[in-house]
């Protein structure tokens, strides 16, 4: 059964689907979640705190998808292609993930404002959200390091530095396709646009 916090986050996301963040009201989020406004403030502290929690949730959801893709069946090329395809899918489906990976937020999204001093929230999940979210470069670095750790033991083994660079290229390729899809004339479409290119990239990796 969803917790009050989960219900509030879901209600805030639903409101964000139709309203720009500055217009979203805390009282309406609480009402949609079926809890009191005081419960909302107890969980998040403020509207900025709610924004930080939404963005942290988007980052965690994206990274969880990366872990699933890296654990999928197949060789290095298949698993890195799955990670690239997930990145394309996540960026297109979730504006918060797009903001996290590109740094482009706009006035519609709840760009989190981080407090000048740490906030001693009584809610552990909120303390984590208040601690800050990764920059695009930091988030890509986390994905790259996770990919290298997951794929480094493949057969044949690959040079770690070359594998890290390949992961970086695959992720940036995925972002380019997520933001500017290939034209129909290119013969590729949908979330699998990057997969053939990523597999070809991996096939050219020198053995370690």
SEPA-743423 format. One line per 4 residues: number of its first residue (from 1); for each residue x, y, z of N, C-alpha, C, O. Coordinates in steps of 0.2 Angstrom, whole numbers. Atoms other than C-alpha are relative to their C-alpha. Example, Ala and Ser with C-alpha at 12.3 -4.5 7.8 and 13.67 -1.06 7.14 Angstrom:
<atoms>
1 = 4/-6/0/62/-22/39/4/6/0/9/5/3 ~ -4/-6/-1/68/-5/36/-4/5/3/-1/11/4
</atoms>
This chain:
<atoms>
1 = 4/-6/0/0/0/0/4/6/0/9/7/4 ~ -4/-6/1/7/17/-5/0/4/7/-5/4/10 ~ 0/-4/-5/13/28/9/-3/7/-1/-4/9/-7 ~ 2/-7/1/7/46/12/5/4/-5/3/8/-9
5 = -5/-4/4/24/52/5/-1/-2/-8/0/2/-12 ~ 0/2/7/22/41/-11/-7/3/-3/-6/5/-9 ~ 6/-3/2/4/47/-13/1/8/-2/-2/10/-7 ~ -2/-7/1/10/65/-12/4/1/-6/3/6/-10
9 = -5/-1/6/24/63/-25/-4/-2/-6/-3/2/-11 ~ 4/2/6/11/54/-37/-4/6/-1/-5/8/-7 ~ 5/-6/1/-1/69/-34/4/6/-3/1/9/-8 ~ -4/-6/2/13/82/-37/1/-1/-8/1/3/-12
13 = -2/1/7/18/73/-53/-6/0/-5/-6/3/-10 ~ 6/-1/4/0/72/-59/-2/7/-2/-4/9/-7 ~ 1/-8/0/-2/91/-56/5/3/-5/3/7/-9 ~ -5/-3/4/14/94/-65/-1/-2/-8/1/2/-12
17 = 2/2/7/7/85/-81/-4/5/-3/-4/5/-10 ~ 4/-5/3/-5/99/-84/1/7/2/-2/12/-1 ~ -1/-7/-3/1/114/-74/8/1/0/12/-3/2 ~ -7/-1/-2/18/123/-73/1/0/7/-3/2/11
21 = -2/1/-7/27/121/-57/-2/6/5/-5/5/10 ~ 2/-6/-4/24/139/-51/-7/0/2/-9/4/7 ~ 8/-1/-1/5/137/-52/-2/-6/4/-8/-5/7 ~ 2/6/-4/5/120/-43/-1/2/8/4/5/10
25 = 1/-2/-7/-2/123/-25/0/-6/4/-2/-11/3 ~ -1/5/-5/2/113/-10/-6/-3/2/-7/-9/3 ~ 7/2/-3/-16/113/-4/-3/-5/-5/-6/-10/-3 ~ 3/4/5/-21/105/-20/3/-7/-1/0/-12/-2
29 = -4/6/0/-7/92/-20/-3/-5/6/-4/-11/5 ~ 2/4/-6/-12/87/-2/-7/-3/-1/-9/-9/1 ~ 7/2/1/-31/86/-7/0/-6/-5/-4/-11/-4 ~ 0/5/5/-27/75/-22/3/-6/3/1/-12/1
33 = -3/6/-4/-17/63/-11/-4/-2/5/-3/-8/8 ~ 4/2/-6/-30/62/2/3/1/6/1/-3/11 ~ -3/-1/-7/-20/69/16/0/7/2/-2/11/-3 ~ 0/-7/-2/-19/85/26/6/4/-3/11/1/-4
37 = -6/-5/2/-8/100/21/5/-1/5/11/0/3 ~ -5/0/-5/1/98/37/4/-6/-1/10/-6/0 ~ -4/6/2/6/80/32/5/1/-5/10/-1/-5 ~ -5/-2/6/13/87/16/6/4/3/12/2/1
41 = -5/-4/-3/23/100/26/5/-5/4/11/-3/5 ~ -4/5/-4/29/86/38/4/-4/-4/10/-5/-2 ~ -4/4/4/35/76/24/6/4/-4/11/1/-4 ~ -4/-3/5/43/89/13/3/7/3/8/9/0
45 = -2/-6/-3/45/105/24/-2/6/-4/-4/11/-1 ~ 2/-6/4/41/117/9/-2/-3/-7/0/-8/-9 ~ 1/2/7/36/117/-9/7/-1/-3/8/-5/-8 ~ -7/2/3/55/118/-13/2/-7/2/6/-10/-2
49 = -2/6/-2/57/103/-3/-3/-6/-4/-1/-11/-5 ~ 3/5/5/44/94/-13/3/0/-7/4/-6/-9 ~ -4/0/7/53/99/-29/6/-4/1/7/-8/-4 ~ -6/4/-1/69/92/-22/-2/-7/0/2/-12/-3
53 = 2/7/-1/60/76/-18/-2/-3/-7/0/-9/-9 ~ 2/2/6/52/75/-35/6/-2/-5/7/-7/-9 ~ -6/1/4/69/77/-44/4/-6/2/7/-9/-2 ~ -4/6/-3/78/65/-32/-3/-7/-2/0/-11/-4
57 = 4/6/2/64/52/-36/2/-1/-8/2/-7/-10 ~ -1/1/7/67/55/-55/7/-3/-1/8/-7/-5 ~ -7/2/1/86/53/-53/1/-8/2/4/-12/-1 ~ -1/7/-2/84/37/-43/-4/-5/-5/-1/-11/-6
61 = 4/4/5/71/30/-55/4/-2/-7/4/-7/-9 ~ -4/1/6/83/33/-70/6/-5/2/7/-9/-2 ~ -6/4/-2/98/25/-61/-2/-7/1/1/-12/-1 ~ 3/7/-1/87/10/-56/-1/-4/-7/0/-10/-8
65 = 1/2/7/83/8/-75/6/-2/-3/7/-7/-7 ~ -6/1/3/101/9/-79/3/-7/3/6/-11/-1 ~ -2/6/-3/105/-5/-67/-4/-6/-3/-1/-12/-4 ~ 4/5/4/91/-16/-75/3/-2/-6/4/-7/-8
69 = -3/1/7/98/-13/-92/7/-3/0/8/-8/-4 ~ -7/3/0/116/-17/-87/0/-8/2/4/-11/1 ~ 1/6/-2/109/-33/-79/-3/-5/-5/-5/-11/-3 ~ 4/4/4/100/-39/-94/4/-5/-4/10/-5/-4
73 = -4/5/3/105/-54/-104/4/2/-6/2/8/-9 ~ -4/-2/6/118/-53/-118/7/2/2/9/2/8 ~ -7/-2/-1/136/-48/-120/0/8/1/-5/11/2 ~ -2/-7/-1/144/-31/-118/-4/5/-4/-7/10/-2
77 = 4/-4/5/136/-24/-134/-7/1/2/-11/6/1 ~ 8/0/-1/118/-29/-130/-2/3/7/-6/7/7 ~ 1/-3/-6/119/-23/-112/1/8/0/-3/11/3 ~ -1/-7/1/126/-6/-116/-5/3/-5/-7/9/-4
81 = 5/-2/4/114/-5/-130/-7/1/3/-11/6/2 ~ 6/-1/-4/100/-8/-118/0/6/5/-5/9/6 ~ -1/-5/-4/107/5/-107/-2/7/-4/-5/11/-1 ~ 1/-6/4/107/18/-121/-7/0/-2/-10/6/-2
85 = 7/0/2/89/13/-126/-4/2/6/-9/6/5 ~ 4/-2/-6/83/15/-108/1/8/1/-4/11/3 ~ -1/-8/-1/91/33/-108/-4/3/-5/-7/8/-3 ~ 4/-3/5/82/37/-124/-7/0/3/-11/6/2
89 = 7/1/-2/66/31/-117/-2/4/6/-7/7/6 ~ 1/-4/-6/68/39/-100/-1/8/-1/-5/11/2 ~ 0/-7/2/72/56/-107/-6/2/-3/-9/8/-2 ~ 6/-2/4/57/56/-119/-6/0/4/-11/3/3
93 = 6/1/-4/45/50/-106/0/4/6/-6/6/9 ~ 0/-3/-6/50/60/-91/4/7/0/10/7/-1 ~ -4/-7/1/54/79/-92/5/1/6/9/5/5 ~ -4/-1/-5/62/78/-75/7/-3/-1/12/-1/0
97 = -6/4/2/75/65/-81/3/4/-6/9/5/-6 ~ -3/-4/5/78/76/-96/3/6/3/9/8/1 ~ -3/-6/-3/81/91/-85/7/-2/4/12/1/4 ~ -6/3/-4/93/80/-74/6/-1/-5/12/0/-3
101 = -5/2/4/103/74/-89/2/6/-5/8/5/-8 ~ -2/-5/4/103/90/-99/2/7/3/5/11/1 ~ 0/-6/-4/102/104/-86/-4/5/-3/-4/11/-1 ~ 5/-5/3/88/112/-96/-7/-1/3/-10/-6/2
105 = 6/1/-4/73/115/-84/-5/4/-3/-11/1/-4 ~ 5/-4/2/63/129/-90/-5/2/6/-4/-1/11 ~ 5/-3/-5/49/138/-80/-5/-5/2/-8/-5/7 ~ 6/5/-2/37/123/-81/2/-5/5/-2/-8/9
109 = -2/5/-4/48/111/-71/2/2/7/4/8/8 ~ -3/-2/-7/52/111/-52/7/0/1/10/-5/4 ~ -7/0/-1/70/115/-54/2/1/8/0/6/11 ~ -1/0/-7/76/111/-36/4/6/2/10/7/0
113 = -4/-5/-4/82/126/-25/3/-3/6/-1/-5/10 ~ -4/3/-6/95/119/-13/1/5/5/3/11/4 ~ 0/-5/-6/95/127/4/8/2/1/12/-2/0 ~ -7/-2/-1/111/137/9/3/-4/5/9/-5/6
117 = -2/4/-6/112/127/25/-4/-7/0/-10/-7/-2 ~ 4/6/0/107/109/28/-6/0/4/-6/4/9 ~ 7/0/-3/89/106/33/0/-7/4/1/-12/2 ~ 1/6/-4/87/94/48/-7/-3/0/-10/-3/5
121 = 6/3/0/72/85/42/-1/-6/4/4/-10/5 ~ 1/7/-4/65/71/53/-1/-6/-5/-2/-11/-2 ~ 1/6/5/61/61/37/6/-2/-4/9/3/-7 ~ -6/2/3/76/51/31/0/1/-8/5/4/-11
125 = 1/-1/7/70/52/13/1/7/-2/4/8/-8 ~ -1/-7/2/69/70/13/7/3/2/9/8/-2 ~ -7/-2/-1/86/73/21/4/-2/-6/8/2/-8 ~ -4/2/6/93/63/6/-2/5/-6/3/7/-9
129 = 2/-4/5/83/74/-6/3/7/1/5/10/-4 ~ -2/-7/-2/88/90/3/8/0/-1/10/6/-2 ~ -7/0/1/106/85/1/3/2/-7/8/3/-8 ~ -2/-2/7/106/89/-17/-1/-6/-5/-1/-12/-4
133 = 0/4/6/104/81/-34/6/1/-4/9/6/-5 ~ -6/-1/4/118/77/-46/-1/5/-6/-7/5/-9 ~ 0/-4/6/122/89/-60/0/-5/-6/1/-11/-5 ~ 0/4/6/121/82/-78/7/-4/-1/7/-10/-2
137 = -7/3/0/140/78/-78/1/-5/5/4/-10/4 ~ 0/4/-6/139/70/-61/-4/-7/-1/-2/-12/0 ~ 5/6/1/124/59/-66/3/-5/-6/3/-11/-5 ~ -3/4/6/133/53/-83/6/-3/3/7/-9/1
141 = -6/4/-3/148/49/-73/-2/-6/4/2/-11/4 ~ 3/6/-4/138/38/-61/-2/-5/-5/0/-11/-3 ~ 2/5/5/131/29/-76/6/-3/-3/6/-9/-3 ~ -6/3/3/148/27/-84/3/-5/5/6/-10/3
145 = -4/5/-5/156/20/-68/-4/-6/1/-1/-11/2 ~ 4/6/-1/141/8/-65/1/-5/-6/1/-11/-6 ~ -1/4/6/143/2/-83/6/-3/-1/7/-9/-2 ~ -6/3/0/161/0/-82/1/-6/5/4/-11/3
149 = 0/5/-5/159/-10/-66/-4/-6/-2/-2/-12/-1 ~ 5/6/2/145/-21/-74/3/-4/-6/2/-10/-6 ~ -2/3/7/153/-24/-91/8/-2/0/10/-5/-5 ~ -7/1/0/172/-24/-86/2/-8/0/8/-9/-2
153 = -2/7/-1/172/-43/-83/-3/-4/-6/-3/-10/-6 ~ 2/4/6/165/-48/-100/5/-4/-4/11/-3/-2 ~ -5/5/4/173/-60/-112/-1/2/-8/-7/1/-11 ~ -7/-1/-3/184/-55/-120/0/7/4/-4/11/3
157 = 0/-6/-4/189/-42/-107/3/6/-4/6/5/-9 ~ -2/-6/4/191/-24/-113/4/4/5/4/4/11 ~ -5/-5/-4/204/-11/-108/-5/5/4/-10/8/1 ~ 5/-4/-4/195/-1/-94/0/7/-2/-6/9/-2
161 = 0/-7/2/200/16/-100/-4/0/-7/-8/5/-8 ~ 4/0/7/193/11/-118/-7/-1/1/-12/2/-2 ~ 7/1/-2/177/4/-110/-3/6/3/-9/7/1 ~ 3/-6/-3/174/20/-100/-1/5/-5/-7/8/-5
165 = 1/-4/6/176/30/-116/-6/-2/-4/-9/2/-6 ~ 5/3/4/165/19/-125/-7/1/3/-12/3/0 ~ 7/-1/-3/151/20/-112/-2/7/0/-7/9/-1 ~ 1/-7/1/153/39/-112/-3/2/-7/-8/6/-7
169 = 2/-2/7/151/40/-131/-8/-3/-1/-12/0/-4 ~ 6/3/1/136/28/-130/-6/4/4/-11/5/1 ~ 5/-4/-3/127/38/-117/-1/7/-3/-7/9/-3 ~ 1/-7/3/130/55/-126/-4/-1/-7/-8/3/-9
173 = 3/2/6/124/46/-142/-8/-1/2/-12/2/-2 ~ 7/1/-2/108/41/-133/-3/7/2/-9/8/0 ~ 3/-7/-1/105/59/-127/-1/4/-6/-6/7/-7 ~ 1/-4/6/107/66/-144/-6/-3/-4/-10/1/-7
177 = 6/2/3/94/54/-151/-6/1/4/-12/2/1 ~ 5/-2/-4/83/57/-136/-3/7/-2/-9/8/-2 ~ 2/-7/0/83/76/-139/-2/1/-8/-6/5/-9 ~ 1/-1/8/84/75/-159/-1/-7/-3/4/-9/-5
181 = 1/7/3/76/59/-165/2/0/-8/2/5/-11 ~ -2/1/7/83/52/-182/-6/1/-4/-12/0/-3 ~ 5/-1/5/73/56/-197/-2/-7/-3/2/-11/-3 ~ 2/7/3/63/42/-206/4/-2/-5/5/-8/-6
185 = -5/2/5/75/43/-220/6/-3/2/9/-7/-2 ~ -6/3/-2/89/37/-209/-1/-7/1/3/-11/3 ~ 1/8/-1/80/20/-207/0/-2/7/0/-8/8 ~ 1/2/-7/79/20/-188/-5/5/3/-7/10/1
189 = 5/-3/-4/66/25/-176/-2/-3/6/0/-9/8 ~ 2/3/-6/59/23/-159/6/0/5/11/2/4 ~ -5/0/-5/69/19/-143/6/-4/-2/11/-3/1 ~ -5/4/2/80/7/-152/5/3/-5/9/0/-8
193 = -4/-4/5/88/21/-163/8/-1/1/12/-2/-4 ~ -8/0/-2/105/20/-154/3/-7/0/9/-8/0 ~ -3/6/-1/106/1/-152/5/-3/-5/10/-5/-3 ~ -5/3/5/114/-4/-169/7/4/1/12/1/0
197 = -6/-4/0/127/10/-167/4/-2/6/10/-2/6 ~ -3/1/-6/131/6/-149/3/-7/-1/9/-8/1 ~ -2/7/1/133/-13/-154/7/1/-4/12/-3/-3 ~ -6/0/5/145/-8/-168/6/3/4/12/1/3
201 = -6/-3/-4/155/3/-156/3/-5/4/9/-5/5 ~ -3/5/-4/157/-11/-144/4/-5/-4/9/-7/-1 ~ -3/5/4/162/-23/-158/7/2/-2/12/-2/-3 ~ -6/-3/1/177/-11/-161/5/1/6/10/3/5
205 = -4/-1/-6/183/-11/-143/6/-5/-1/5/-11/-2 ~ -6/4/0/201/-18/-142/0/-4/7/-3/-2/12 ~ 0/4/-6/203/-32/-129/5/2/5/10/5/3 ~ -4/-3/-5/211/-28/-113/7/-5/1/11/-3/5
</atoms>
